[in-house]
Amino acid sequence: MAAAAACILLFHAGCRPAVEPGPEQQSNAGATAEAGPVTVRFEWPDDRPTTTEVVENVPAGTTLETVLRDLPQPEMQITGGGQTALVQSIGGVEISGDRGWTFEINDNFATRGVGSTRLTPPTTITWRYTSFEEASQ
């Protein structure tokens, strides 16, 4: 039961448990840039078109949480901070019992939460509102 509860909590944070470092830790291994762009895409569950925000000059090692908190659009509710940061809603779309916001980093399903994910620009983050089963396929 505890494992199931942990899995649900991690799902709502936009990640799943990992044994090894996730792709976000290796996204640009060997890159020499110290700062660069981070592109954040939002694929909406309703009839809104996909939106994209680009944040320029993000220092390598910046957490995804920091980038999200600095975005002017869309409106986000993030509770907690660091390892306990939890995306509650994006653009007015709130998490529910079986659906939530999940994200990919450079087309790889995230394995850490937003407060633990450190970015190495250039990086593309894609957010989708999905069930855990849909996100992990």
Buried (B, 14 or more C-beta within 10 A) or exposed (E): EEEEEEEBEBBBBBBBEBEEEBBBBBBBEEEEEEEBBBBBBBEBEEEEEEBEBEBEEBEBEBBBBBBBEEBEEBEBEBEBBEEEBBBBBBBEBBBEEEBBBBBBBBEEBBBBBBBBBBBBBBBBBBBBBBBBEEBEE
